[in-house]
């Protein structure tokens, strides 16, 4: 019965987002953003990116190139064993 219940949700689409970093800006600076603006993020280049599913942190990983596109290699799951 448990497998059948799980099967019901396996095709539900969720939002997956990768957070490279963040920063805080006063609204004045946000309104002044223009093409070419560079923002310094809180994370360093060597730190993992954060993988969120429906705004909940689920994993950490590293950015990789897949052909001409970016991808994420998951390096650690958050809140559950591997």
C-alpha atoms as one frame of an Amber mdcrd trajectory, in Angstrom:
protein
   0.000   0.000   0.000   2.859   2.409   0.814   4.358   1.989  -2.681   1.032
   2.791  -4.340   0.656   5.942  -2.233   4.166   7.036  -3.222   3.410   6.350
  -6.903   0.622   8.951  -6.731   3.078  11.786  -6.121   6.022  10.694  -8.281
   4.841  12.675 -11.349   4.006  15.898  -9.498   6.189  18.728 -10.796   8.162
  20.759  -8.258  10.248  23.904  -8.608  13.981  23.248  -8.465  16.250  26.263
  -7.918  20.002  26.612  -7.487  21.357  29.426  -5.331  24.821  30.566  -6.305
  24.937  33.237  -3.603  23.079  36.219  -2.257  23.543  39.786  -1.129  21.559
  42.556   0.521  21.116  45.909  -1.158  19.167  49.020  -0.278  16.221  49.574
  -2.608  18.035  52.641  -3.996  20.806  50.385  -5.345  18.328  47.786  -6.656
  16.555  50.498  -8.652  19.910  51.670 -10.012  20.855  48.218 -11.391  21.691
  48.339 -15.084  23.228  46.011 -17.674  26.877  45.536 -16.786  26.349  45.975
 -13.035  28.424  43.525 -10.994  27.076  42.344  -7.653  29.351  40.781  -5.054
  27.705  37.678  -3.586  28.082  36.289  -0.082  29.605  32.974  -1.160  33.109
  32.462  -2.457  33.826  30.636  -5.712  34.987  27.552  -3.787  31.784  27.172
  -1.729  29.003  24.809  -2.837  25.829  26.083  -4.474  22.528  25.362  -2.722
  19.797  23.244  -4.318  16.227  24.076  -3.262  13.043  22.138  -4.060   9.924
  24.262  -3.569  12.035  26.758  -1.576  13.335  24.072   0.808  17.067  23.374
   0.936  17.631  19.732  -0.011  21.237  19.491  -1.198  24.553  21.189  -1.887
  26.596  20.795  -5.025  29.078  22.191  -7.464  28.566  23.838 -10.829  29.727
  21.773 -13.814  29.617  22.258 -17.571  27.407  19.886 -19.561  28.241  20.692
 -23.173  27.453  24.390 -23.501  25.112  24.434 -20.506  25.566  24.584 -16.752
  24.721  21.634 -14.544  24.956  20.769 -10.861  26.812  17.803  -9.376  25.159
  16.985  -6.053  27.801  16.547  -3.355  25.706  16.403  -0.179  22.059  15.899
   0.762  20.663  18.004   3.583  18.375  16.525   6.225  18.437  12.912   5.073
  20.932  10.071   4.863  22.410   9.085   1.492
